[in-house]
Amino acid sequence: MSEKVSTEERLARLRNAYERSEIGSKAKIQRVAPHLVGDGRMHYEKHFTPKLMSLGPIHYGAPKLQLGEEYKQMWASMYLSSTDKTPEFLLGEIAQNVEALKELFAPDLFTGNHLFWNYSEQGFNSLEEMISWTLLVDGCALLRILEYAQPERPEKMNVKDEQLSPVLQDVLLLENQLPYPLLKLLWRGTNMELIQTMKQFLMLYEWATANKERIEFEAPTHLLDLHRSMILYDNPPKYTTYVKTEDIPPQKTQYYNSTEEFWITYRNITELKAAGVEVKASKTRNVKDVTFSLGRFRSELTLPEMIVDENTASFTLNLIAYETCPDFANFEFCNHISFLNSFIDTPDDVKALRSAGVLINSLGSDKDVMNLFTTINSNLVPNMKKYAHVMFQIEKHYRHKSLPTWIALAYNTYFSNPWTIIALFAALLGLILTFIQTWCTLHPPK
């Protein structure tokens, strides 16, 4: 029989509901929102679930991750041997701060896992003791990974390359994050050295770029949060629209007023190319590096390069899952993915972006990439105000059928591939021969 709850207790819970649902720039470590893995998307659940190793409470004790538990013990021991702080001292530090550390996780994560709930069966005297021990082992193991996990040198981790590869994916899963204050508590150096170690590790991933001159004004929530920050902020954004002419140098021009509404009539990148918009990759992978330049005979859309492979799909989905957390208030990465998806309607669009060097496709066919973007965006609500000026200029170009635009349309219609060129010349040759035959008929030789 369930325990009765008094009206006063119900009212107290109701009053505390607002505090629990507060939205801000920091999100608690939590499970991926169900709508991102359910509703026919179960084949993407693999991108949110660890392959070898769990970190933290969500996947703790999963039978398929037992080998990872052994590795964690080994890596934690390797890290502890590199610091002058004893395991007993560090465990005591965690125990003293365990309540504050628990606050960085969603409230149900420790009590919701039956292995934590039955802590006595695990040989612990209390739930807090089990949590402290788990955070010690997992935190020390992660610090060893951050310092020495390199695909080309797996011997530093005392494992083979095929065991290390899935670990490099596991540490960036939303459900596998450990709070930065825990790492800071266990770290043997300064906070700045810890941040630099984390950044250096994230440089292993194709998308992350580190700006060494950037000063951290706010500590990250966890490793995934720092990864997102490096993608969004560690390169100078452009967000610029240029007008190019042959007479004067390019000048910044403001065209779009936020109060002015407009409808998007183009559907994909293929239509834009047919209308005379050339696409090229920017010099950085910063998602804000988006420009549109209007030229006399052609316009140019510049987009940041994005590598699409099995790993990128996982990173992308987990970054989206992080921004989708109900207590997180920033959607810049989600908005970029929605913006990029607005150009993709068919596999031909993926091919066009791939040919321009914007999409580096290592996932499979162009249709696979299209399906990935479609699935990712199916539950996103785009808010692309920061891209509005670019989209406005593209739409303005698309609607304005000037002579260069008609030339571009004609070129893409009749000269886009060898067969249309051959067909055009064959038609022209037929007309010429017909004209000659008619002329000869009307003007026979004397």
PyMOL commands that set and color helices and strands:
alter all, ss='L'
color gray80, all
select helices_A, chain A and resi 7-20+34-37+42-47+63-80+87-96+98-102+108-111+114-117+119-122+127-148+154-157+161-170+174-176+180-186+191-202+223-233+269-274+310-323+332-341+347-355+366-377+385-399+403-414+418-442
alter helices_A, ss='H'
color red, helices_A
select strands_A, chain A and resi 240-243+251-252+277-281+291-294+299-303+306-308+359-361
alter strands_A, ss='S'
color yellow, strands_A
deselect
rebuild
show_as cartoon
